[in-house]
Amino acid sequence: MISGNCKRFLLSMLIILVISNTVTVAQKSLSGNLNQPFAHVVSIPPSPTDRVIVDNVTGFKANDTILLIQMQGVKILLDVYGNMQDKLGEPGMHEFLIIQSVNGGTNEIIFRNELIRSYNSAGNVQIVRAPYFNSAKVTGNLYCDPWNSTTKKGGVLALIVGRSLELAANIDVSGRGFIGGNDAIGSGICWNTDPPTYGKDYYPATDPYSGFKGEGVANYTEYDQPLLPNYAKGQGQNWTGGGGGNGRFSGGGGGSNRGAGGLGGKEDCFPEWVGGRGGLVANHPSLPDRIYFGGGGGASTSLTGLTPPGGNGGGIVIIVTETIIGSGGKILSNGGNGGTAVVNGGAAGGGAGGSIALSLSSYGTSPVEFHARGGNGGDNQGET
């Protein structure tokens, strides 16, 4: 759901938009990549709190409405691995703002109002332009650029429609959220030959004992250490990111969001060792009214390194409108499926469903479908 502060801001924002010269009177036909500019927030000055420094201001201009959202920032425990310990800024928090000015020389964007919340750029904050239309109709599959785990931006589709949004086709951000674990060469050694060595919750990215974890909302440890690269592999989940498969080709765990991820399949040994742990439920008393990408599924290993990747999580859709009219289209933010096991290798976990947040007065007279389902884990985990 959209946070209370954002709801209070929407009325004044919509009034400004209606009287501005950006309003499109005719119904707008929407399809393909929404292709709205987005930028990674490099820093947020402590004072005044009405501006951000971004990596690139291209595509942004005065009077644009943007969504500011923090994508990560959860810190996790190492002894009870993967559980939330603290936070950096406000993970999953979001608000709409209107740009007052853009300085291309310094990459500074100044807003008309100060930020309502205190965000932390270490939690990977981004801004996304939210276009406004008086009325719009989705006539072909509508989507956005996927999340890029290197540039730390993408995966969010934000849209403001003054009157009605008609869905004659799908809005679909499935698999555009957090990234699933990648392929890795494994040693193929059963965990029970040396459990202290082969049964750990975490390993650095260079070790051959386990698959890569899926990406999630957590990106730091309780000691303010980045999770990458020293905690990139291992059976332990990174809060919402599924754990990697340990030992001889055990499966990767499923990613999570508002529901927990599934456990990865057992390894190809006897006695069998379970696979990567599924992501934890993304809920905590200190994090109310938050929206997240679906967590990525964990991966396994193979002798050749041709391990199938974990499924990507679903992206984020945020729509502000008066009415949504169902004309056969759906709003989708499903997680991707985990890859099936290969010879001398294990399978991967599925990505979790993402988030769909709506602020509207009615759904019209036709039914509208919303789906944010998790992907399936790969079959035949531990196949040889």
C-alpha positions as CSV (number, residue, x, y, z in Angstrom):
1,M,0.0,0.0,0.0
2,I,1.0,3.6,-0.4
3,S,2.2,5.2,2.8
4,G,0.1,7.7,4.7
5,N,2.5,10.6,4.1
6,C,2.4,9.9,0.4
7,K,-1.4,9.9,0.4
8,R,-1.6,13.2,2.1
9,F,0.8,14.6,-0.5
10,L,-1.1,13.2,-3.5
11,L,-4.0,15.7,-3.3
12,S,-1.8,18.8,-3.6
13,M,0.4,17.1,-6.2
14,L,-2.6,16.3,-8.4
15,I,-4.0,19.8,-8.2
16,I,-0.6,21.2,-9.3
17,L,-0.5,18.7,-12.2
18,V,-4.0,19.5,-13.4
19,I,-3.3,23.2,-13.8
20,S,0.2,22.7,-15.2
21,N,1.0,22.7,-18.9
22,T,2.0,19.1,-18.9
23,V,-1.6,17.8,-18.9
24,T,-2.6,15.7,-21.9
25,V,-6.4,16.2,-22.6
26,A,-6.9,13.3,-25.0
27,Q,-6.7,9.7,-23.8
28,K,-3.1,8.5,-24.1
29,S,-2.4,5.1,-25.6
30,L,0.4,3.2,-23.7
31,S,2.4,0.2,-24.7
32,G,5.9,-1.2,-24.7
33,N,8.6,0.2,-22.4
34,L,7.3,3.1,-20.4
35,N,10.9,4.4,-20.9
36,Q,10.8,7.0,-18.1
37,P,14.1,8.4,-16.9
38,F,15.5,7.0,-13.6
39,A,18.6,7.8,-11.7
40,H,20.6,6.4,-8.8
41,V,20.9,8.8,-5.8
42,V,24.6,9.2,-5.1
43,S,24.1,11.3,-1.9
44,I,21.4,13.2,0.0
45,P,22.8,16.4,1.7
46,P,21.9,16.7,5.4
47,S,20.7,20.3,4.9
48,P,18.6,21.5,3.3
49,T,16.6,18.3,2.8
50,D,15.0,19.3,-0.5
51,R,17.6,18.0,-2.9
52,V,19.6,14.9,-4.0
53,I,22.8,14.3,-6.0
54,V,22.3,11.7,-8.7
55,D,24.5,9.8,-11.1
56,N,22.8,11.3,-14.2
57,V,20.2,14.1,-14.6
58,T,19.4,13.3,-18.3
59,G,15.7,13.3,-18.9
60,F,14.7,15.2,-15.8
61,K,13.5,18.8,-15.9
62,A,11.7,21.4,-13.7
63,N,8.0,20.6,-12.9
64,D,8.5,16.8,-13.4
65,T,6.9,14.6,-10.8
66,I,9.2,11.9,-9.5
67,L,9.0,8.9,-7.2
68,L,11.8,8.7,-4.7
69,I,12.2,5.2,-3.3
70,Q,14.9,3.4,-1.2
71,M,15.4,-0.1,-2.6
72,Q,17.7,-1.7,0.1
73,G,19.3,-0.9,3.5
74,V,18.5,-3.8,5.8
75,K,21.4,-5.0,8.0
76,I,21.4,-8.6,9.0
77,L,22.7,-10.7,11.8
78,L,25.6,-13.2,11.3
79,D,25.0,-15.5,14.2
80,V,21.3,-16.0,13.4
81,Y,22.1,-15.6,9.8
82,G,19.8,-13.5,7.6
83,N,17.6,-12.0,10.3
84,M,17.2,-8.3,10.4
85,Q,19.4,-6.5,12.9
86,D,19.0,-2.8,12.0
87,K,18.5,-0.6,9.0
88,L,20.2,2.2,7.0
89,G,17.7,4.9,6.2
90,E,14.2,3.7,5.3
91,P,14.2,0.5,3.2
92,G,11.1,0.3,1.1
93,M,9.9,3.8,1.9
94,H,8.8,6.1,-1.0
95,E,7.3,9.5,-1.7
96,F,6.3,11.7,-4.7
97,L,8.1,15.0,-5.2
98,I,8.0,17.7,-7.9
99,I,11.3,19.0,-9.3
100,Q,12.0,22.7,-8.9
101,S,15.3,22.8,-10.8
102,V,18.0,20.6,-12.3
103,N,21.7,21.4,-12.3
104,G,23.5,19.4,-15.0
105,G,26.9,20.6,-13.8
106,T,26.6,19.1,-10.4
107,N,23.9,16.5,-11.0
108,E,21.9,18.1,-8.3
109,I,18.1,17.9,-8.4
110,I,16.2,20.3,-6.1
111,F,12.5,19.7,-5.2
112,R,9.7,22.1,-4.3
113,N,9.4,20.5,-0.9
114,E,11.7,18.9,1.7
115,L,11.8,15.1,1.9
116,I,9.3,13.7,4.4
117,R,11.6,10.8,5.4
118,S,15.3,10.3,6.1
119,Y,16.8,8.1,3.5
120,N,20.3,6.7,3.3
121,S,22.1,6.5,0.0
122,A,23.9,3.3,1.3
123,G,20.5,1.7,0.9
124,N,20.5,2.4,-2.8
125,V,17.9,5.1,-3.3
126,Q,16.6,5.9,-6.8
127,I,14.3,8.4,-8.4
128,V,11.9,7.6,-11.2
129,R,10.0,10.0,-13.3
130,A,6.2,9.5,-12.9
131,P,4.4,10.7,-16.0
132,Y,0.9,12.3,-15.8
133,F,-2.0,11.7,-18.2
134,N,-5.5,13.0,-17.9
135,S,-6.7,9.5,-19.0
136,A,-4.8,6.6,-20.5
137,K,-5.4,3.2,-22.1
138,V,-2.9,0.3,-22.0
139,T,-3.1,-1.1,-25.5
140,G,-0.1,-3.3,-25.5
141,N,2.1,-5.0,-22.9
142,L,3.5,-2.1,-20.7
143,Y,6.7,-2.6,-18.7
144,C,9.8,-0.8,-17.5
145,D,13.5,-1.4,-17.5
146,P,14.6,-4.1,-15.1
147,W,16.5,-3.5,-11.9
148,N,20.2,-3.3,-12.6
149,S,22.2,-4.7,-9.7
150,T,25.3,-2.8,-10.8
151,T,23.9,0.7,-11.4
152,K,21.3,0.2,-8.6
153,K,18.3,1.5,-10.5
154,G,15.4,0.4,-12.6
155,G,12.6,-2.1,-12.0
156,V,9.9,0.5,-10.9
157,L,6.9,1.6,-13.0
158,A,5.2,4.7,-11.6
159,L,2.2,6.3,-13.3
160,I,-0.3,9.1,-12.5
161,V,-3.6,9.3,-14.3
162,G,-6.0,12.1,-13.4
163,R,-9.2,10.3,-14.4
164,S,-9.3,6.8,-15.7
165,L,-6.8,4.1,-16.6
166,E,-8.2,1.4,-18.9
167,L,-6.4,-2.0,-19.1
168,A,-6.9,-3.4,-22.5
169,A,-3.5,-5.1,-22.2
170,N,-1.2,-6.0,-19.3
171,I,1.1,-3.9,-17.1
172,D,3.8,-6.4,-16.5
173,V,7.0,-6.0,-14.4
174,S,7.5,-9.7,-13.7
175,G,11.1,-10.7,-13.2
176,R,12.3,-7.1,-13.2
177,G,13.2,-7.0,-9.5
178,F,16.1,-8.3,-7.5
179,I,18.5,-10.6,-9.3
180,G,18.7,-14.4,-8.8
181,G,22.0,-16.1,-8.0
182,N,24.3,-16.7,-10.9
183,D,26.1,-19.8,-12.2
184,A,29.2,-21.1,-10.4
185,I,31.7,-23.9,-10.6
186,G,31.4,-26.2,-7.5
187,S,33.8,-28.7,-6.0
188,G,31.1,-31.5,-5.9
189,I,32.1,-32.5,-2.4
190,C,29.5,-33.9,0.0
191,W,28.9,-31.7,3.1
192,N,29.2,-34.7,5.5
193,T,32.9,-35.2,4.6
194,D,33.7,-32.0,6.5
195,P,30.5,-30.2,7.8
196,P,32.4,-27.3,9.4
197,T,33.9,-26.5,6.0
198,Y,31.0,-27.3,3.6
199,G,28.0,-26.5,5.7
200,K,28.3,-22.7,6.3
201,D,25.7,-20.0,5.9
202,Y,28.1,-17.8,4.0
203,Y,31.2,-17.9,1.9
204,P,33.0,-15.2,-0.3
205,A,32.3,-15.2,-4.0
206,T,35.6,-16.9,-4.7
207,D,34.9,-20.1,-2.7
208,P,33.8,-23.3,-4.6
209,Y,31.7,-24.8,-1.8
210,S,28.3,-23.3,-2.5
211,G,26.1,-21.4,-5.0
212,F,25.4,-17.7,-5.1
213,K,22.6,-16.2,-3.0
214,G,19.8,-14.3,-4.5
215,E,19.7,-10.5,-4.1
216,G,17.3,-9.0,-1.6
217,V,16.5,-6.0,0.5
218,A,19.5,-6.6,2.9
219,N,22.8,-5.4,1.6
220,Y,24.9,-5.0,4.9
221,T,25.8,-7.0,7.9
222,E,25.3,-5.9,11.5
223,Y,28.9,-4.6,11.5
224,D,28.2,-2.3,8.5
225,Q,30.1,-4.6,6.1
226,P,28.7,-4.9,2.6
227,L,27.3,-8.4,1.8
228,L,29.3,-8.5,-1.4
229,P,31.7,-10.1,-2.0
230,N,32.4,-11.8,1.3
231,Y,28.8,-13.1,1.9
232,A,27.9,-13.7,-1.7
233,K,27.5,-17.5,-1.4
234,G,26.2,-20.1,1.1
235,Q,23.0,-21.7,2.4
236,G,21.9,-18.7,4.6
237,Q,19.4,-16.3,3.1
238,N,20.0,-12.6,2.9
239,W,16.7,-11.6,4.5
240,T,14.6,-11.7,1.3
241,G,17.3,-13.2,-1.0
242,G,17.3,-17.0,-1.3
243,G,20.4,-18.9,0.0
244,G,22.8,-20.8,-2.3
245,G,23.0,-24.6,-2.4
246,N,25.9,-26.1,-0.3
247,G,27.8,-29.3,-0.7
248,R,27.3,-31.5,-3.8
249,F,24.7,-29.7,-6.0
250,S,21.9,-29.0,-3.4
251,G,19.3,-26.5,-4.8
252,G,19.1,-22.8,-4.2
253,G,16.4,-21.4,-1.9
254,G,13.5,-19.3,-3.1
255,G,13.4,-15.5,-2.8
256,S,10.8,-13.9,-0.5
257,N,8.7,-10.7,-0.1
258,R,5.5,-10.7,2.0
259,G,5.7,-14.5,1.9
260,A,8.6,-16.8,2.8
261,G,10.7,-18.5,0.1
262,G,10.9,-22.2,-0.3
263,L,13.8,-24.4,0.8
264,G,16.2,-25.7,-1.9
265,G,16.4,-29.3,-2.8
266,K,18.7,-31.8,-1.1
267,E,22.2,-32.5,-2.3
268,D,23.3,-35.6,-4.2
269,C,24.8,-37.5,-1.2
270,F,23.9,-39.7,1.6
271,P,23.0,-38.6,4.2
272,E,21.5,-35.8,2.2
273,W,22.0,-32.2,3.2
274,V,19.2,-29.6,2.6
275,G,19.6,-26.9,0.1
276,G,19.7,-23.1,0.4
277,R,17.3,-21.5,2.8
278,G,14.3,-19.6,1.5
279,G,14.1,-15.9,2.1
280,L,12.4,-14.6,5.2
281,V,9.0,-12.8,5.3
282,A,9.7,-9.1,4.7
283,N,8.0,-7.7,7.7
284,H,9.3,-5.8,10.8
285,P,7.7,-3.4,13.3
286,S,10.3,-0.7,12.3
287,L,9.3,-1.0,8.6
288,P,5.6,-0.2,8.2
289,D,4.0,0.7,4.8
290,R,7.0,-0.5,2.8
291,I,7.1,-1.9,-0.8
292,Y,9.9,-4.1,-2.1
293,F,11.1,-5.9,-5.1
294,G,10.6,-9.7,-4.9
295,G,13.8,-11.4,-3.6
296,G,16.0,-13.3,-6.1
297,G,16.2,-17.1,-5.9
298,G,19.5,-18.7,-4.8
299,A,21.6,-20.8,-7.2
300,S,23.5,-24.1,-6.9
301,T,26.8,-25.2,-8.4
302,S,28.0,-27.6,-11.1
303,L,31.3,-29.2,-12.1
304,T,31.2,-27.2,-15.4
305,G,29.9,-23.9,-14.1
306,L,26.8,-24.1,-16.3
307,T,24.6,-23.8,-13.3
308,P,21.1,-22.5,-14.1
309,P,20.5,-19.1,-12.4
310,G,18.0,-18.3,-9.7
311,G,14.8,-16.6,-10.7
312,N,14.6,-12.8,-10.6
313,G,12.1,-11.2,-8.3
314,G,9.1,-9.2,-9.5
315,G,9.4,-5.5,-9.9
316,I,7.3,-2.6,-8.4
317,V,4.2,-1.0,-9.9
318,I,2.8,2.2,-8.3
319,I,-0.3,3.8,-9.9
320,V,-2.2,6.9,-8.7
321,T,-5.6,7.4,-10.5
322,E,-9.3,8.0,-10.0
323,T,-10.5,4.8,-11.6
324,I,-9.1,1.6,-13.2
325,I,-11.2,0.0,-15.8
326,G,-10.7,-3.7,-16.6
327,S,-10.9,-4.4,-20.3
328,G,-9.0,-7.8,-20.3
329,G,-5.7,-6.5,-19.1
330,K,-3.9,-7.4,-15.8
331,I,-1.3,-5.9,-13.5
332,L,1.5,-8.5,-13.1
333,S,4.6,-8.6,-10.9
334,N,5.5,-12.2,-10.7
335,G,8.8,-13.8,-9.8
336,G,10.8,-15.7,-12.4
337,N,11.3,-19.5,-12.2
338,G,14.5,-21.0,-11.1
339,G,16.5,-23.0,-13.6
340,T,16.3,-26.8,-13.8
341,A,19.3,-28.9,-12.8
342,V,22.0,-29.8,-15.3
343,V,24.1,-33.0,-15.4
344,N,26.6,-32.8,-12.4
345,G,24.8,-29.7,-11.1
346,G,21.9,-28.5,-9.1
347,A,18.8,-26.5,-9.7
348,A,17.9,-22.9,-8.6
349,G,15.2,-21.3,-6.5
350,G,12.4,-19.2,-7.9
351,G,12.2,-15.4,-7.5
352,A,9.5,-13.9,-5.3
353,G,6.6,-11.8,-6.5
354,G,7.1,-8.1,-6.3
355,S,4.8,-5.3,-5.2
356,I,1.7,-3.5,-6.7
357,A,0.6,-0.3,-4.9
358,L,-2.5,1.5,-6.0
359,S,-4.3,4.7,-4.9
360,L,-7.7,5.0,-6.5
361,S,-11.4,5.6,-5.8
362,S,-13.0,2.8,-7.9
363,Y,-12.4,-0.2,-10.1
364,G,-15.2,0.6,-12.5
365,T,-17.7,-2.1,-13.4
366,S,-15.3,-4.7,-14.9
367,P,-13.1,-7.0,-12.9
368,V,-9.3,-6.2,-12.7
369,E,-6.7,-8.9,-12.0
370,F,-3.5,-8.4,-10.0
371,H,-0.8,-11.0,-9.6
372,A,2.4,-11.0,-7.6
373,R,3.2,-14.7,-7.4
374,G,6.5,-16.3,-6.7
375,G,8.3,-18.3,-9.4
376,N,8.8,-22.1,-9.2
377,G,12.1,-23.7,-8.2
378,G,13.9,-25.8,-10.7
379,D,13.2,-29.5,-11.1
380,N,15.6,-32.5,-10.4
381,Q,17.8,-30.7,-7.9
382,G,21.0,-32.5,-7.3
383,E,20.8,-34.4,-10.6
384,T,23.9,-36.3,-11.7
